[in-house]
Every structure is written in C-alpha cells, then in structure tokens.
Amino acid sequence: MGQSESVLILGGTGQAGTGAAALLRQWHPALPLTIAGRDINRARRVADGLGAATAATIDLRRGDLGLPADRRYSAVVAALWDDRLHGLRFAQHRGLPYVSISSGLVDIAPEVVAGAQRANAAPILVASHYCAGAVVLAALHSARRFDRIDAIRISAVLDELDTGGPAGAADLQRWSTATSAGLVRRDGVFTWVTGPDAQADVRRTDGTDLPGRSIAVLDVTSLALATDAPDVRFDFAVGESAGRRRGEPASFEVRIDLEGAGPGGAPIRRSRYLVHPAGQRPVTATGIALGVERLLGLRGEAVAPGIHTPETLLDPAYAVERMAETGAYFIDAPGDS
C-alpha cells in the first residue's frame, strides 16, 4: 500500500473520526490516513497530530466528494451521516471497502439496496450499531460460556454530556424522528413495541435507575441472528451517568443480561456491565478501527465484496482485548450466576 493509498475518513475531525484515526495510528504506525472534513484547518491539525496523515476538504453534495481525481485511497470510512450516499458510491466505483456508522436501523435500507445492486463492487461494513458494533461484540464475548441463549437484554446509559458532538446529537434526533417505536425479538418474532411495552428502567452501575425505553437498533437483529436467542431487547436511557454522579467525567455503561443453558443443559444467567470511565467515544472509536483493520486485511483474511456486519467479521475476544487497551472493563452485576 503506497503513501497515496490512504484510509479516507469522512468526518475525520469529529469525535468518532478522530478517535478511530488515533487508534489506527497506534495499532498501525505506517498506515496512511486522510482526515477529511469541511474545515481544512481543523483537518490539518488532526492530521499533523497523527503523523503519516494528510488533510482534505470534502463536499458530500458531490459524487466525487470534491476530492482531486488523482488521489487514491484504500478504504472509505463514513464517520458521519452519508446523506446522499456519495461516500458509498465513491467507494463502490473504486472497489474500496466502505464503513458506515451513522445510518441506524431506520436508515440502512438505501445502503443495503445499493450494496445488493452492486454486490461484487466492494465490501460494505454496516456498523450503525451502538458504538459501531462494540457492544454486540462484548455481548457475544460474554455469551461464550453458553451452549444455548434464550434471552438477551442490553441496557445502555448515555450521559447527556456524552452524545458525541454535533454529528452524534444530529443522529439521535434523526433516528427519533424516524420512529419512536422500539424493535425487540419476542418469542422468535421481530416486533415493534410502543407505549408501555417500550418503556423500561435502565439500571446504572451504582444501582440507581433511569427511565428508558426500547429503541430500534441494529444490535437487536445482530444479536438475535448470531445467537438464535428468541428474546432480545435493547433498552436505552439518556441521563446522568454513574461516573458523573460521583463527580467524575461522564462514563459509558452498558449492562448485558444473558439467560440460557450451559453444558449439559443446566440453566445459567450472566449479568455484567461494560464500563468506560471516559465515556462512549473510545468505545465507538474502537468499533470503527476494528472494522477498518479487518476490511484492509491488516488482521485476518481479505474480506469479500458484499454487505457485512461487525459480528460477521470480527472476533469478540480480540475486540474485547482492544477495548480493554483503551480503558474499558467488565464488572459483574447482580443476577450473575
């Protein structure tokens, strides 16, 4: 891979983009990166801080993204809402791997159809899960001791001071506008829930509850289909995290509750929290960086063209190792057995 063939990070000056770029630089010091954003001075500051990186301005209204025709790239990362799919089309026309993190469950239809219509053009990683798939991988890692999974419940607290900058806040607003219903799997059936059925208390690591609700998120479908669990639910609450309640920075906390059977059919339950004292940014950045690393063949075999999700490409144990390197950790929750 030559110096000109760099990873093009659209929205590379935002929280998700800069975090993922920093991890990729740490893991692969010689990997060329292009930090692309609307503000060239900001992009240059990020690129200069990374080393082996260049800065570029982009215009998502243009099919060529406003980039020079002679520049070559190795992958395209949409660390922002690719609203016209010009980033995806740019990648497909050049046969480049593409990563999307901002579509959410409610907005993936256009990119899935675009991928199906040109199935052999490029690998597309649909990673618009919570924290770019990191939570799905953490849950699958926790499920490794089970022979059968009967139920999965994910309960996430997002501190209102940790929504990920303007782009992250805009994503949350767009998703809530698209639907106020939650998606669950109940008795094997994917079901939309509203009203009281969608409401749920989300327990923080300090034992206190926040009012939350089921949301429509790709984690539900990924976990249900990866484990064959007939009952899967993802509840979400925005409020003061346990870290901030202690007078510390906003923390990231996700509770993972699993029920099923172990060897010999003995019933078991597992309840753990995935925690990061620095909030969601390093967890999301890890999810993105893992996807890029895999798509580029820097770990594992080459990825074939087509549509992929994080759990189809990434090893949960390796993902958890990488999360731990950034400061994430698990703690047991009441109900573990």
Secondary structure as a PSIPRED ss2 file (coil, helix, strand):
# PSIPRED VFORMAT (PSIPRED V4.0)

   1 M C   1.000  0.000  0.000
   2 G C   1.000  0.000  0.000
   3 Q C   1.000  0.000  0.000
   4 S C   1.000  0.000  0.000
   5 E C   1.000  0.000  0.000
   6 S E   0.000  0.000  1.000
   7 V E   0.000  0.000  1.000
   8 L E   0.000  0.000  1.000
   9 I E   0.000  0.000  1.000
  10 L E   0.000  0.000  1.000
  11 G C   1.000  0.000  0.000
  12 G C   1.000  0.000  0.000
  13 T C   1.000  0.000  0.000
  14 G C   1.000  0.000  0.000
  15 Q H   0.000  1.000  0.000
  16 A H   0.000  1.000  0.000
  17 G H   0.000  1.000  0.000
  18 T H   0.000  1.000  0.000
  19 G H   0.000  1.000  0.000
  20 A H   0.000  1.000  0.000
  21 A H   0.000  1.000  0.000
  22 A H   0.000  1.000  0.000
  23 L H   0.000  1.000  0.000
  24 L H   0.000  1.000  0.000
  25 R H   0.000  1.000  0.000
  26 Q H   0.000  1.000  0.000
  27 W H   0.000  1.000  0.000
  28 H C   1.000  0.000  0.000
  29 P C   1.000  0.000  0.000
  30 A C   1.000  0.000  0.000
  31 L C   1.000  0.000  0.000
  32 P C   1.000  0.000  0.000
  33 L E   0.000  0.000  1.000
  34 T E   0.000  0.000  1.000
  35 I E   0.000  0.000  1.000
  36 A E   0.000  0.000  1.000
  37 G E   0.000  0.000  1.000
  38 R C   1.000  0.000  0.000
  39 D C   1.000  0.000  0.000
  40 I H   0.000  1.000  0.000
  41 N H   0.000  1.000  0.000
  42 R H   0.000  1.000  0.000
  43 A H   0.000  1.000  0.000
  44 R H   0.000  1.000  0.000
  45 R H   0.000  1.000  0.000
  46 V H   0.000  1.000  0.000
  47 A H   0.000  1.000  0.000
  48 D H   0.000  1.000  0.000
  49 G H   0.000  1.000  0.000
  50 L H   0.000  1.000  0.000
  51 G C   1.000  0.000  0.000
  52 A C   1.000  0.000  0.000
  53 A E   0.000  0.000  1.000
  54 T E   0.000  0.000  1.000
  55 A E   0.000  0.000  1.000
  56 A E   0.000  0.000  1.000
  57 T E   0.000  0.000  1.000
  58 I C   1.000  0.000  0.000
  59 D C   1.000  0.000  0.000
  60 L C   1.000  0.000  0.000
  61 R C   1.000  0.000  0.000
  62 R C   1.000  0.000  0.000
  63 G C   1.000  0.000  0.000
  64 D C   1.000  0.000  0.000
  65 L C   1.000  0.000  0.000
  66 G C   1.000  0.000  0.000
  67 L C   1.000  0.000  0.000
  68 P C   1.000  0.000  0.000
  69 A C   1.000  0.000  0.000
  70 D C   1.000  0.000  0.000
  71 R C   1.000  0.000  0.000
  72 R C   1.000  0.000  0.000
  73 Y E   0.000  0.000  1.000
  74 S E   0.000  0.000  1.000
  75 A E   0.000  0.000  1.000
  76 V E   0.000  0.000  1.000
  77 V E   0.000  0.000  1.000
  78 A E   0.000  0.000  1.000
  79 A C   1.000  0.000  0.000
  80 L C   1.000  0.000  0.000
  81 W C   1.000  0.000  0.000
  82 D C   1.000  0.000  0.000
  83 D C   1.000  0.000  0.000
  84 R C   1.000  0.000  0.000
  85 L C   1.000  0.000  0.000
  86 H H   0.000  1.000  0.000
  87 G H   0.000  1.000  0.000
  88 L H   0.000  1.000  0.000
  89 R H   0.000  1.000  0.000
  90 F H   0.000  1.000  0.000
  91 A H   0.000  1.000  0.000
  92 Q H   0.000  1.000  0.000
  93 H H   0.000  1.000  0.000
  94 R H   0.000  1.000  0.000
  95 G C   1.000  0.000  0.000
  96 L C   1.000  0.000  0.000
  97 P C   1.000  0.000  0.000
  98 Y E   0.000  0.000  1.000
  99 V E   0.000  0.000  1.000
 100 S E   0.000  0.000  1.000
 101 I C   1.000  0.000  0.000
 102 S C   1.000  0.000  0.000
 103 S C   1.000  0.000  0.000
 104 G C   1.000  0.000  0.000
 105 L H   0.000  1.000  0.000
 106 V H   0.000  1.000  0.000
 107 D H   0.000  1.000  0.000
 108 I C   1.000  0.000  0.000
 109 A H   0.000  1.000  0.000
 110 P H   0.000  1.000  0.000
 111 E H   0.000  1.000  0.000
 112 V H   0.000  1.000  0.000
 113 V H   0.000  1.000  0.000
 114 A H   0.000  1.000  0.000
 115 G H   0.000  1.000  0.000
 116 A H   0.000  1.000  0.000
 117 Q H   0.000  1.000  0.000
 118 R C   1.000  0.000  0.000
 119 A C   1.000  0.000  0.000
 120 N C   1.000  0.000  0.000
 121 A C   1.000  0.000  0.000
 122 A C   1.000  0.000  0.000
 123 P E   0.000  0.000  1.000
 124 I E   0.000  0.000  1.000
 125 L E   0.000  0.000  1.000
 126 V E   0.000  0.000  1.000
 127 A C   1.000  0.000  0.000
 128 S C   1.000  0.000  0.000
 129 H C   1.000  0.000  0.000
 130 Y H   0.000  1.000  0.000
 131 C H   0.000  1.000  0.000
 132 A H   0.000  1.000  0.000
 133 G H   0.000  1.000  0.000
 134 A H   0.000  1.000  0.000
 135 V H   0.000  1.000  0.000
 136 V H   0.000  1.000  0.000
 137 L H   0.000  1.000  0.000
 138 A H   0.000  1.000  0.000
 139 A H   0.000  1.000  0.000
 140 L H   0.000  1.000  0.000
 141 H H   0.000  1.000  0.000
 142 S H   0.000  1.000  0.000
 143 A H   0.000  1.000  0.000
 144 R H   0.000  1.000  0.000
 145 R H   0.000  1.000  0.000
 146 F C   1.000  0.000  0.000
 147 D C   1.000  0.000  0.000
 148 R E   0.000  0.000  1.000
 149 I E   0.000  0.000  1.000
 150 D E   0.000  0.000  1.000
 151 A E   0.000  0.000  1.000
 152 I E   0.000  0.000  1.000
 153 R E   0.000  0.000  1.000
 154 I E   0.000  0.000  1.000
 155 S E   0.000  0.000  1.000
 156 A E   0.000  0.000  1.000
 157 V E   0.000  0.000  1.000
 158 L E   0.000  0.000  1.000
 159 D E   0.000  0.000  1.000
 160 E C   1.000  0.000  0.000
 161 L C   1.000  0.000  0.000
 162 D C   1.000  0.000  0.000
 163 T C   1.000  0.000  0.000
 164 G C   1.000  0.000  0.000
 165 G H   0.000  1.000  0.000
 166 P H   0.000  1.000  0.000
 167 A H   0.000  1.000  0.000
 168 G H   0.000  1.000  0.000
 169 A H   0.000  1.000  0.000
 170 A H   0.000  1.000  0.000
 171 D H   0.000  1.000  0.000
 172 L H   0.000  1.000  0.000
 173 Q H   0.000  1.000  0.000
 174 R H   0.000  1.000  0.000
 175 W H   0.000  1.000  0.000
 176 S H   0.000  1.000  0.000
 177 T H   0.000  1.000  0.000
 178 A H   0.000  1.000  0.000
 179 T C   1.000  0.000  0.000
 180 S C   1.000  0.000  0.000
 181 A C   1.000  0.000  0.000
 182 G E   0.000  0.000  1.000
 183 L E   0.000  0.000  1.000
 184 V E   0.000  0.000  1.000
 185 R E   0.000  0.000  1.000
 186 R E   0.000  0.000  1.000
 187 D C   1.000  0.000  0.000
 188 G C   1.000  0.000  0.000
 189 V E   0.000  0.000  1.000
 190 F E   0.000  0.000  1.000
 191 T E   0.000  0.000  1.000
 192 W E   0.000  0.000  1.000
 193 V E   0.000  0.000  1.000
 194 T C   1.000  0.000  0.000
 195 G H   0.000  1.000  0.000
 196 P H   0.000  1.000  0.000
 197 D H   0.000  1.000  0.000
 198 A H   0.000  1.000  0.000
 199 Q E   0.000  0.000  1.000
 200 A E   0.000  0.000  1.000
 201 D E   0.000  0.000  1.000
 202 V E   0.000  0.000  1.000
 203 R E   0.000  0.000  1.000
 204 R C   1.000  0.000  0.000
 205 T C   1.000  0.000  0.000
 206 D C   1.000  0.000  0.000
 207 G C   1.000  0.000  0.000
 208 T C   1.000  0.000  0.000
 209 D E   0.000  0.000  1.000
 210 L E   0.000  0.000  1.000
 211 P E   0.000  0.000  1.000
 212 G E   0.000  0.000  1.000
 213 R E   0.000  0.000  1.000
 214 S E   0.000  0.000  1.000
 215 I C   1.000  0.000  0.000
 216 A C   1.000  0.000  0.000
 217 V C   1.000  0.000  0.000
 218 L H   0.000  1.000  0.000
 219 D H   0.000  1.000  0.000
 220 V H   0.000  1.000  0.000
 221 T H   0.000  1.000  0.000
 222 S H   0.000  1.000  0.000
 223 L H   0.000  1.000  0.000
 224 A H   0.000  1.000  0.000
 225 L H   0.000  1.000  0.000
 226 A H   0.000  1.000  0.000
 227 T H   0.000  1.000  0.000
 228 D C   1.000  0.000  0.000
 229 A C   1.000  0.000  0.000
 230 P C   1.000  0.000  0.000
 231 D E   0.000  0.000  1.000
 232 V E   0.000  0.000  1.000
 233 R E   0.000  0.000  1.000
 234 F E   0.000  0.000  1.000
 235 D E   0.000  0.000  1.000
 236 F E   0.000  0.000  1.000
 237 A E   0.000  0.000  1.000
 238 V E   0.000  0.000  1.000
 239 G E   0.000  0.000  1.000
 240 E C   1.000  0.000  0.000
 241 S C   1.000  0.000  0.000
 242 A H   0.000  1.000  0.000
 243 G H   0.000  1.000  0.000
 244 R H   0.000  1.000  0.000
 245 R H   0.000  1.000  0.000
 246 R C   1.000  0.000  0.000
 247 G C   1.000  0.000  0.000
 248 E C   1.000  0.000  0.000
 249 P C   1.000  0.000  0.000
 250 A C   1.000  0.000  0.000
 251 S C   1.000  0.000  0.000
 252 F E   0.000  0.000  1.000
 253 E E   0.000  0.000  1.000
 254 V E   0.000  0.000  1.000
 255 R E   0.000  0.000  1.000
 256 I E   0.000  0.000  1.000
 257 D E   0.000  0.000  1.000
 258 L E   0.000  0.000  1.000
 259 E E   0.000  0.000  1.000
 260 G E   0.000  0.000  1.000
 261 A E   0.000  0.000  1.000
 262 G C   1.000  0.000  0.000
 263 P H   0.000  1.000  0.000
 264 G H   0.000  1.000  0.000
 265 G H   0.000  1.000  0.000
 266 A C   1.000  0.000  0.000
 267 P E   0.000  0.000  1.000
 268 I E   0.000  0.000  1.000
 269 R E   0.000  0.000  1.000
 270 R E   0.000  0.000  1.000
 271 S E   0.000  0.000  1.000
 272 R E   0.000  0.000  1.000
 273 Y E   0.000  0.000  1.000
 274 L E   0.000  0.000  1.000
 275 V E   0.000  0.000  1.000
 276 H E   0.000  0.000  1.000
 277 P C   1.000  0.000  0.000
 278 A C   1.000  0.000  0.000
 279 G C   1.000  0.000  0.000
 280 Q C   1.000  0.000  0.000
 281 R H   0.000  1.000  0.000
 282 P H   0.000  1.000  0.000
 283 V H   0.000  1.000  0.000
 284 T H   0.000  1.000  0.000
 285 A H   0.000  1.000  0.000
 286 T H   0.000  1.000  0.000
 287 G H   0.000  1.000  0.000
 288 I H   0.000  1.000  0.000
 289 A H   0.000  1.000  0.000
 290 L H   0.000  1.000  0.000
 291 G H   0.000  1.000  0.000
 292 V H   0.000  1.000  0.000
 293 E H   0.000  1.000  0.000
 294 R H   0.000  1.000  0.000
 295 L H   0.000  1.000  0.000
 296 L C   1.000  0.000  0.000
 297 G C   1.000  0.000  0.000
 298 L C   1.000  0.000  0.000
 299 R C   1.000  0.000  0.000
 300 G C   1.000  0.000  0.000
 301 E C   1.000  0.000  0.000
 302 A C   1.000  0.000  0.000
 303 V C   1.000  0.000  0.000
 304 A C   1.000  0.000  0.000
 305 P C   1.000  0.000  0.000
 306 G E   0.000  0.000  1.000
 307 I E   0.000  0.000  1.000
 308 H E   0.000  0.000  1.000
 309 T C   1.000  0.000  0.000
 310 P H   0.000  1.000  0.000
 311 E H   0.000  1.000  0.000
 312 T H   0.000  1.000  0.000
 313 L H   0.000  1.000  0.000
 314 L C   1.000  0.000  0.000
 315 D C   1.000  0.000  0.000
 316 P H   0.000  1.000  0.000
 317 A H   0.000  1.000  0.000
 318 Y H   0.000  1.000  0.000
 319 A H   0.000  1.000  0.000
 320 V H   0.000  1.000  0.000
 321 E H   0.000  1.000  0.000
 322 R H   0.000  1.000  0.000
 323 M H   0.000  1.000  0.000
 324 A H   0.000  1.000  0.000
 325 E H   0.000  1.000  0.000
 326 T C   1.000  0.000  0.000
 327 G C   1.000  0.000  0.000
 328 A C   1.000  0.000  0.000
 329 Y E   0.000  0.000  1.000
 330 F E   0.000  0.000  1.000
 331 I E   0.000  0.000  1.000
 332 D E   0.000  0.000  1.000
 333 A C   1.000  0.000  0.000
 334 P C   1.000  0.000  0.000
 335 G C   1.000  0.000  0.000
 336 D C   1.000  0.000  0.000
 337 S C   1.000  0.000  0.000
